[in-house]
Amino acid sequence: GLYSTLPLNLSGYGRLSGTSQAAPLVSAAAALTIGIIRDAYNYVPTPAEVERLILLGSVKSPQLTNYFKDGNRLDMLKLVQQINISYPLTKDSTAGSIDLSSLSCPQ
């Protein structure tokens, strides 16, 4: 679960899971995808294209198949890499470029 405020005691914190915790992260991934492509191409991708990129940018975890679609786990770094592959100008243009070397993710 994600470390979050607890619903019954907003002054306390604890681990929660479910769609209430996942929705903000997936929304952020969709916004990141749209923003990078829009800035580089002056084009807003369709919802189906955003979903395709998020799924391609996910990490497959077979042990999660019972809990998530196809066992996918959101990985923002892999998502940005997938956007750079699918939309090459995001890699080279200054408008939509993200310097991946400055990002660090725990393994």
C-alpha positions in Angstrom: 0.0 0.0 0.0 0.8 3.7 -0.2 1.6 5.8 2.8 -1.3 8.2 3.2 -3.5 10.0 5.6 -6.0 7.7 7.2 -9.6 8.3 6.4 -10.9 8.2 9.9 -8.1 10.1 11.5 -6.7 12.8 9.2 -4.0 13.6 11.6 -2.6 10.1 11.4 -0.9 8.2 8.6 -0.9 4.6 7.5 -0.7 2.3 4.4 -3.7 2.2 2.2 -4.4 0.4 -1.1 -7.0 0.3 -3.8 -8.3 2.5 -6.5 -8.4 5.6 -4.2 -4.7 5.3 -3.9 -4.0 4.3 -7.5 -6.2 6.9 -9.3 -4.0 10.0 -8.5 -0.9 8.2 -9.7 -2.4 7.0 -12.9 -3.9 10.5 -13.4 -0.4 12.0 -13.0 1.0 9.5 -15.5 -1.7 10.5 -18.0 -1.1 14.2 -17.4 2.7 13.7 -17.8 2.1 11.8 -21.1 -0.2 14.4 -22.5 2.1 17.3 -21.4 5.3 15.9 -22.9 3.6 15.1 -26.2 1.7 18.4 -26.4 4.8 20.4 -25.6 6.9 18.6 -28.2 4.3 18.2 -31.0 1.6 20.8 -30.3 -0.7 17.8 -30.4 -2.9 16.2 -27.7 -2.9 12.4 -27.8 -6.2 10.5 -27.7 -7.2 8.8 -24.5 -6.6 5.4 -26.2 -3.0 6.6 -27.1 -2.4 7.7 -23.5 -3.6 4.3 -22.2 -1.4 2.5 -24.8 1.7 4.4 -23.7 1.0 3.9 -20.0 0.5 0.2 -20.5 3.7 -0.1 -22.6 5.5 2.0 -20.0 4.4 -0.4 -17.2 6.5 -3.1 -15.6 5.0 -6.6 -15.9 4.9 -8.3 -12.5 3.4 -11.8 -12.8 2.8 -12.0 -9.1 0.4 -9.1 -9.4 -1.8 -10.6 -12.1 -4.6 -11.3 -9.6 -4.6 -7.7 -8.5 -3.8 -5.6 -11.6 -4.6 -5.7 -15.3 -2.1 -8.1 -16.8 0.1 -7.7 -13.7 1.1 -4.2 -14.7 2.8 -1.9 -12.2 3.1 1.8 -13.1 6.7 3.0 -13.6 7.1 6.7 -14.4 10.7 6.4 -15.6 9.8 3.6 -18.0 6.8 5.6 -19.2 8.9 8.6 -20.1 11.3 6.3 -21.9 8.4 4.8 -23.8 7.2 8.2 -24.8 10.6 9.1 -26.0 10.6 5.9 -28.2 7.1 6.4 -29.6 7.5 10.2 -30.0 11.2 10.8 -30.9 10.9 14.6 -30.8 10.3 14.5 -27.1 13.8 13.2 -26.7 15.5 15.8 -28.8 13.4 18.9 -28.6 13.8 21.3 -25.6 10.0 21.7 -25.3 9.2 18.2 -24.3 12.6 16.9 -23.2 13.1 15.3 -19.9 16.7 14.6 -18.8 16.5 11.0 -17.6 20.0 11.1 -16.1 18.7 13.4 -13.3 16.0 10.9 -12.3 16.7 8.2 -9.8 14.4 5.4 -8.8 14.9 2.9 -6.1 15.1 -0.7 -7.4 
